[in-house]
Amino acid sequence: MRKLRTTLTIATLTAGTVYLAYRLLLSDEAKESIKSGARAVNDAVERMCKVVDDAQGSVMEEDVLPNRQRTEQQWDALGF
């Protein structure tokens, strides 16, 4: 329990320090740069999620791959 409390305390202090540094120490130009970087990362993640979602519906034909046919023949020959 003590380890968890220590971890949460450190995380809270770090988050507070980062927030205060963002609000008080950065110029408007630096804040805008951080925001545009975050938007770019968000856009890239959304595009990757879309690609993965589109690929999940893909179905391959079983007879397309000749090595798969050979492997199935070998299993049949072994009695499986």
N, C-alpha and C positions, 0 to 999 in steps of 0.2 A: 504494500500500500504506500509505503514511504517513497519507493522508486517512482510510482505512478504520479504522486503528488509533486515530486521534484521535476519530473518530465513536463507535467502540465504547467508548472510555475515558469520553467525556462521557456516553454513555447509561448506562454502569454507575454512574458517580458520581451521576448524577441519580436513578437507581432506588434506589441505596443511601440517598441523602439522603431521598427520599420515604418509604422504608420506616422509617428511623429516626424521622423526624418523626411518622409514623403511630403507631409503637409507643411513643415516649417523650413526645411533646408533646400528643397528643389525649386528651381525657377519654373515658370509656366512652360517654357520651351522644353525643359527636361521632362516635366509631367506629360506633355503632349507626345514626346518621343516614347515614353514608357507605354502610354495608352495605344499608340500606333503599333508598337511591337507586340503588345498583348492581342490586339485585333488581328495582326498577321498570324500569330500562333493559333488563335481561335479559328480563323478561316482555314488554315492548313489542316487542323484536326477535323473540322467539319467535312472537308473534301475527302480526307482519308476514311472517315466513317461512311460517307456515301459510297466510295469505291468498295469498301468491305461489304456494305449492305447489298450492293448490286451483285457482287460476286457470290453471295450466299445462295442466290437463286439459280446459279449455273449448274447444269447437269451434264456430265460427260457420258458419251456412249461407251458401253463396255467393250464393244468389238473394235474400237478405234486403235487400241494399243496392241501391237503384235506380241510384245513381251508378256502382257497379261494373258493372252490366249495360250501361249506356251506354258506359263506357270499353271494355269488351270488344267491343261492337259497332263502336266506332270503330277498334279495332285490327284487327278482322276486315275492315272496309272498306278498310283500308290494306294488307291482305294478309299480316298476321302471325298 
